[in-house]
């Protein structure tokens, strides 16, 4: 362990760089030291000053790639300032130990129970258990362990072994980073090649992708120096769409002693599967992807009830989809490090994104993995956050109030909070999707009527919409713990307001104003208990009376009117709401048709919605909706009619429906229904 620096965290920084044996990116230094970007810069500056005072080389930096220590520096520090010497941390987690073992196997290093126990400082039983887990993990990559006299050996496709290494490098915290050899001159050569390639193709890598692919190529060049590891007569040598890039890649490999057509194709495909920050707009694939991106955004807006402008995502999402397209095309898997977190904490966003990528999946003729969906979901989450930040910026709340519907009982809770704690700023009620997408900037506490996952270490408390005395005490304690002043020092009453008003205006009718104010405050205190549930699901909105099965042939506008007739009868919507849906369809054509014979009919809440509702109409004779400027029509057999009161309160119910709609067997069963009871049971079965 190095003991050199007098700067706080200085020794930690130096030990990280020495033990890594390679460059470390700024982000990695932030993550490992658990410090801010500014603090890391400060420590780097101070430590470099200390190194120079001792006539030692400062910490080196290569472009935007990362930081490292010169070999001479490492030797001097280790020799003169080291209290103990070690090659690997003595305490690794189970997962880190298994990654370490697989890395050694791929690099043809000797792996036996003796080497594992001695190197990792673990017991024989732990080593045996780790090897069993390693064997199971390797099967996912079509690799397997083989026993030999020298210990365990690895058997399986070369491409699978390379893919495992690449996946590990995509995880900044992977233990294999500590095992990679560091060669600054070779790394500089690799970066020069990559920057030249960017200029030739017009596709520029993100800083993160540049770091990952640079490190991978460093390992890859060492790997392919062994001629037994070179690709021979593989499908990699098929016709390539990027001749200019292929030329540069061949020249780079030739300079490194690798003259192999298959390897040139392989390396370029790995680079093209990395994430880009900027792409060539003249690229043929990009031109195909731009209209698909617009369709994805439009589909997301329809099902989520939001209005993200296509132009906001046209470039960024298309740029991302190019990398996704290449990964799918070249069968290069991607593993999202936070997949489980996104699936759990952002389940609605994840579900709606999976539904929205339909046109892209059709383009690539396959379904995207959950890991790829998670990446795309982040783009929509970012845009939703921007929309939410606009409203939060004007409110600048200390506390966010969350309810799945954003209406009804949540409004009642908000009014009580504002009344009890007038010195604290509360947000307007938001739903789960808004909470998932918001930045939570300056927010100190989240009060929710439903179970929520904590974000950014901001405490979350769950309370009913109408708290009792004990629950109000719980809220008060939580506010105080969050550093918020919850004391109501200034009681708001009619007399106080009368005094304030009289100071600034002449009151013509004192008794009349007093009665009007008292009436207003009584209204606020005695707000009707609204019956809207905290979590609006399909079963809360879709009743048998809202279902229709019709056998006769109808025109499309008659079908829309028929579908919504149950909501008219129950005064959930006004007639003008149906008129607006028909008018929108006449102007824009069948844009509300989702495919598979399904129309998701809706207009704006302000067009005549009294309360939230959903209806469903099944037509045994397909209904034809004309396509604008074309003699063709789109046939539909099912109309799902929405009556939203805002842009988000219907999302839970809608996301449940969207999951079902993607199941062809479920749709076929729906179309075979002959009575409303059967239809209701099928729609409401297997709720999520």
N, C-alpha and C positions, 0 to 999 in steps of 0.2 A: 504494500500500500504506500503510495507516494505522500510525503508530508513536506511540502515545499512552500505553498502559497499562504500569505497572511490575509488574503481576501476571502470573505465568506463565500463558500461554495467553490472556491478556486481549486482546492485539491480534488474535489468531486469531479470537476471538469477535466482536470489533467488525467485522473485515473480512468475516466470514461474513454478518453482519446487513446491512452496507452493500451488498455485492455481490448478495445475494439479492433486494433490493428488495421484500421482502414479509416477512410474519411467518415465523418458523421455530419448529416445535414443539420441546419439550424433548427428545423422542426424536431429532429430527434433529440438534440440538446435540450430544447424546451421541455419535451415530454419526459425525458429521463431525469432531468434536474427538477422538474415540476415548477418551472419558473416562467415568467413572462418573456416575450421576445426582447423587450427593452432591457430587462435585467441580465439576460444572457449576453447581450451586446456589451453591457457595462463590465461584466465579469471577464469577458474576452479581452477587453481593453486593459483592465487592471492586471490580469495575469500576464499579458504580453509585456507590459511595463516591467513587471517583476522578473520575467525571464531575461529581458534585455539588460537589466541591472546586474544579473549574474552571468552576463556574456553568453547567454543561450539563445538559440533561434526562437523567434516568436511562433505562435500557432499559425500554421499555414492554411490558406483557403484557395480552393479552385473554383473560380466562377461562382455559379449559383448551386454548385454540387455539394460542397461541404467543407469541413475543417479536419485537419490531421496534424500530427507531430512528425518532424523529420526523424529518420532512424537515429541520427546522432543525438538529437534531443532525448529520445526515448532511452538511449543507452546511458546518457549522462544523468538523467533523472532517476533511472532505475538503480544506477550504481551509487549515487551520492545521497539520494533522498528517499530511498525505499526501505521500509521497515519489514516487509515480507514480500515474497515473490510468488506469484501463482499464474497459471495459464488459463484457468477457467474458474468461475465462481463456484464455491463449494456447495452452495445451496441453490439448486435449480428446481423449478416446479416439475411435476410429472410430465406435462406437455413439453416443456423445454428439454428435458432429458431425452424424450422420444425423438424430438426434432434433431437433437445432437447426434443420436445414434443413426438415424436415417441419413443424415448428411455424411457421416463417416462411411456408411455403406456405399452410398452413391459415388464417393470419391475413392472407392476401392481400398480404404484403410482397414486394418485388422480390427475386427469387432468380436470380442469373446466376453464371457462372463467376467473373466479376470480383468480385462482392460476396462470394461464398463464400471466394475466396482471400484477399481483403483483410480480411474480418471474422474469419475463423478462422485466418489466418496459416499457410496451407498452400499447397502447390504446385498448379499447374493439373492435373497428372496425378492427384494425390490427390483433388482436387475432382471430376474426371470419374468416378473410381472410386466416390466417395461418392454421386454422383447415380445411378449404376447400381444401387447397393445400395438407395437410397431408392426407386427405381422398383419394385424387386422387393418391398420391404416394403409399399409402398402397394397392390399388387395383392391382398394379404391382406385389405384393407379395401374392395375394389372401387373403389379410387381410382387415378388415373394422372396422370403428368406430361405436360403439353402445352407444346411449344415456342412462344414468341411473340417479337416484336421486342424486348420489354422483358426477356426471360429466360424462366425456367421458370414455368409456371402449374399449378395443381391443378384437376383435374376429377373429380367424383364426388359421391355422395349426401351431403347435409348431415349426416345422422345418423351416417354412417360417420366423418366428420371430427370430430364431437363425441365419438364413442366413443373415437377415438384419443387425444384430449386427456384424457379421463377415465381411460383406462388408464395414461397417463403419470403422471398425478397420484397414482395408486395406488402408484407407485414413489417412495419418499421421496428417492432419489438422482437422480431424473430432472433433466436439465439444463434442462428448460423452466421449472422453478421459478425459476431465475435470470432468466428473461425476463418473468415476470408482473409487471404493474404493481401497486403496493401502494396500497390506499386503506383506511386504518383505519376511517374513519367508515362506509364502505359495508360493510366486513366486519362491523362491529358490528351494522349493520342486518340483515345476512344471518343472523347468529347469533341475534339476537332472534326473527326469523321461524322459524328452525329449532326453537328452544326452545318457541315457541308451538305449533308443529306437533306436537312431541313430546307436549305436554300434551293436545292435542285427540285424537290417535290412540292415546295410551297406549304407543306404540312409541318407545323412546329409543335414539339412536345411540351407538355407542362413541366414545371421544375421537378415535381415529384416523379413523373414518368421518366424524365431524363436521368434522375438519380438511380432509379430502379434498373432501367435498361443498361445504364453504364456499368453498374455493379455486376449485372448478369453477364454482359459481354466480357468483362474482366475474368469472371469465372469460366465462361464459355471458351475463351481463347486458350486458357490453361487446360481445359478439358480436351479440346480438339487437337492439342499438341500430341496427344496419344492417337495415332492413326487408327487404332482399333475402335475408337469412339466416333469416327466420322460416319456420316450418313452415306449410304451407297444404294443407288437404284431405288429410291423411295418415290412416292407420289409428289414429293416436294418440287420436282423438276417440271411440273406442268406449266403451261403458258402463263406468264405473269403479266398483270395489267400495268405494271410500273417499270418500264424498260430503263428509264433514266436512273431511278433509285437502284435497280438491280446492277447497273453498270458500276455505280459508286461502291456498292457492297462487295462486288467481286474484286475491285481494286484494293479495297481495305483488307479483305481476307488474303489476297495475294501477298500484300506487304507483310502479313503475319504468317506467311508460309503455308497458307491453306488454299489449294487450288481444287475446288470442288463445287460443281454446279448445284448440287443438292443443298450444301451448306449455305450457299449464297441466297437461295430461295428461302431457306429456313430462317436465316437471320433477318432478312427484310420483312418476313411475315411477323416475326416477333416484335419488331420495331413498329410496324403498322398496326399492331394490335394494342399498342400502348395508348395512353390517353393524350389527346392533342389539345393545345390551347388555341390554335388557329389552323384552319385548313384552306387548301386551294379551292376557291369557289368555282373554278373551271373544271375541277375533277368530275368525271362522268358519274361516279357513284354519288357525289355530293348533290349533283343536279337531280338525281333520282330521289334522294332522301329528303330534300327540302319540302316537296308537297306532302310527303308522308309525315313529316314533323308537324306541319300545319293540321293535318287530319287527326294526329294524336292529341294535339292541344284542343282542337274543337271537340273531340270525343270526351276528353277529360272535363271540359267546361259543361258539356251537356249533362253528364252523370253527376258531377259534383255541384252543379248549380252555381258556378262562379264565372267570372269573366276575365280570365287571363288573356291578354292580347297575344295573338300568335307571334307577332314581331318580337315580343319579349324573349321568346324561347327559340325562334327560328334558327339563329346562328349557333347559340350555345348547345342546344339539344341536338341539332344536326351534326355538329362537331363531335359530340359524344357518341351519337349513333354510328358514325363512321368507324370508330374503334370497336364498338359492339358488333357491327357488321363483319369486320375482319376477324374478331375473336370467334364468332360463330362459323364463319366460312373456313377458317383454318383449324377449327376444333381446339381452340386454346381456352381452357376454362378460367373463369375469374371467381375468386372467393372474396366476398365482402366481409371485412373484419367486424362490422357492426350489424350483420344481418339480423341476428336474433333481437337485438335492441330495436331495430327499425320495424320488424314484424310485430313486436309486442307494443312498443310505445307509439308507433305511427300506423296502427293496423288499418285504419280507415284510408289513409293516404296510400298505403301499400296496396290495398284491395282495389281502389279506384284506378291506380296506375296500371295494375295488371290488366284490368279491363280495357284501358285506353290504348295500350300498345298493339291492339289487334292488327292494325294495318301494317305495322312494321313486321310483326310475326308472319303475316301473310307474305310480305316481301322476301323474307329470308326462309320461308317454308318450314319453320319450326317454332316451338315455344321457347321463350326465354327462361333461363333459370331464375330462381328467387334472388340470387346474388345480383344478376343484371337488372332485375326489376327494382331492387333496392337502390341501385345507382340512379336510375331514371326517376324514381320517386323523390330523390333529393332535389332534382331540378324543379319539380312541381312544388315541393315543400318550400323551396327558396322563394318562388314567385308568390305563393300564398302568404309567406312571411312578410314580403314587401307590402302586400295589400293590407295585412293586419297592422303592420307598423305605422301606416298612415293614420289609422284610427287611434292606435295606442299613443302615437306621438301627440295627438291633440289632447288626449286624456292624461297622459303621463302618470299612470296609476302606481301606487305603492303596492296595491293588492289586486290580484286578478280573480274574478269570480267566474267559475266554470260550471256549466251544466250542458248535458248533451244536446238539449234543444235550443238553448239560448233564449227561451221565452217562458211564459207562464210562471211556474213556481220559482224559477231562477230570478225573474224580475222582482218577485215578492221578496226574496232573500236579499237582493241588492238594495231595495228600498229600506229594509230593516237595518242593514249594515250602515248605510249612509246616515240614517236617522240616529242610530246608537253611537256611531263614531264619526262625527262631523269633521274632525281634524285630519282624518285619513282619506286618501284618494283611492276610490274603488273603480275598477273598470266596469264598463257595461258588460252584461253577461255574455260569455262566449261559449261556443260548443267545443267538443273534443278536437275536431279538425283544426279549429282556429288556435286552440291551445298548443297542439302539436306543431303548428307552423309559426307561432309567434316567437320573437327573439327573446322575450322576457327581460328586456333591457331595463335596469333600475328596479325591477320588481323584487319585493322582499318576501312575499308570501302568496300562496295560491289557496283559495278557499273554494272547495268543489262539493257539489251535491252527489257526485259519483266517484268511484274509485279511479284514481289517476296515478301514473308513474311520475316520480319526481324527475325534474329536468334541471340541469345546471346547478344542482345542489340547493335549489330553492325549495324550502319546506312546503309540503302540501298537507292540508287538513281536510278531512271529509266530514260534512255536517248535513243534516236534513234541511230541506228548504224552509221549514218552520221550526227552528231550534227551540228546545225547552230551556229552563233556567240553567241546568247543569251544562248544556251545550253552549250557551252564551258565555258562561264562565270559561269554558274550554277555548272559545274563540278569543276572548279577552287575553287569556294567558299566551296564546299563540302570537297574537299581535304584539304583546309586550316583549316576548322572546325574540321576535323579529326586529326589535328596536323601534317599534312604532308606538306613538303616543295614543293610547286608546281612551284616555279620559275625556269625557264630554263636559268640558268646563263651561261652555256657553250654551245654556238651555235655550232652545228656540221656542218661543211662545208668542201668542197674539199681542200681549202687552208690550213686549220688547220690540216687535216689529212696528207697532203703532207709534212708539217713541221715535224710532229711526225714521219712519216715513214723515212724521210731523216736522222733523228737522230740515227736510229738503222739499216738502210740498205742503200746500194748503189742503186740509181735509174738509171737504164740504159736508159730508155725511159720516160722522164719527161712528155712530151705531151701525150704519149700513156696512161700512168697511170692516168693522169688528166682526159682524155676523158672517160676512163673506170669507174672511180669513179663518174664522173658526170652522166654517163649513169645509173649507179646503183641507185644513189639517185633520179634520175628522175623516175625510175621504182617504187621505194617505194612511192614517192609522188603521182604518177598517177596510183595507183593500180586500176584495173578495178572494177567497182561496181558489186559485185556478186549478183545474184538474189535469193540466198537461203533465205527463209523466217525465221524470228526469232523464230517462233513456228511451227515446221513441223508436220502437222496433216495429217490424211488419205486423205482428199480432196486435199492436196498439192502434194501428191505422186501417188495416184491411179486414172488413167484416163481410159476412156472406151477402149482406144487402148491397155491398159495393161491387159485387161480381155480376157479370152479364155474359150469357152464352146466347149467340144469335145465329140462326141457321139460314135465313133468307139473304139474298144478295143486296148489298147496300153501296151507295156512293161513299167516297172517303169522308166527305164532310158530315154525312148522315151518321157514319160510324163513330166519328169523334163525338158528336152530340149524344149518341146512344151511350157511349162509354161513360161520359160524365153525368148522365141523367141522375144516377143515384146521389151524387154530391150536390146536385141542384136541389133535389127533394129534401135533403138534410140541411140545406142552407150553408153548406161548407164553401161553396163558390157562388158567384153571380153569373148570370147568362153571358155577360160581356167577356168573361174569362174564356169561355168556349169560343166566342166570336173572334177573340184575339188569336187563339191557336189556329183557327181556320184561316184567318187573314195572313198570319205569318207563313203558313204552308203555301198559300197561293202566291205569296211574294217570293219566297225563297225555295220552294219545292220541298221534296221529302227529306229535309235535313234532320228531322227528328227520328228518322228510321234508323235503328241500330244494326239492322241486318237480321238474318234468320227469321224474317217475317214479323219483326217486333218494332213497334213504334213507341217511343217514350215521349208522350205528349205533355207539354208544359208551356207556360208563359210566365211573366213576371208576377210576383205577389201583388204588386200594385194594380194589376189588371183585373182584379175582382176576386181575390181570395179572402174569405172571412176567417177560416181556421184551417189548420194543416190536415191534409187528407190524401188518400191514394185510392184509385179505383182500377179495375181490370176488366177488359172485355175481350172475349174469345169469339172469333167469327169463323164459322164452319166453311163459309164461302169467302175466299180471299178478297180483300178490298184493294182496289187499284188506286195508287196515288201517282198522278202524272209527274214526269220529270220535266223541268223547265227547258224550253227550246229543244225539245226532243219528242218524238212520237211514242217513246217507250214509257212504261209505267213501272212502279215498284209495288210488289204485292205484299200485303201484311195480313196476318191472321190474329195478331194479338196487339191490343192497345193498352199500355200501362199509362194511366192518367195521373199526373202529379198535381197537387195543389199546395205549393210551398208558401209558408208565411215569411220566409227569409231565404238567404242563400245557403244555409247550412243545416237547419233543424231536421231536414228529411234525410240526411246523409246516412245515418245508421240503417234505417229501413231500406234505403236505396242500395247501399253496399251489400246488404243481404240478398236483395233481388239480383244484383249484378253477378254475384257468385253463382247463382242458380242459372242465369241466362247463358253462362259460359259452358253449361253442361248440356250437350246435345240430347242425351237420354231424357233429361228432365223436360226439355222443350218438346220432344216427341210425345212424352206422356201428357203434357199440357194440351197439346193439339188433339189428343184422343179423348179428352174429358167430355162427358155428356150431361153432367149436372153440376150445380153450383157447390154442393157439399163436397163432391169429389175434387173440384177445382180448388176450393179453399184448403182442403187437407194437403193437397200437393204443393200449393204455394207456401204454406206455413210449416211444412215438414222440415226437419233437420235445421232448426234455427241456429245461427252462429252466435 
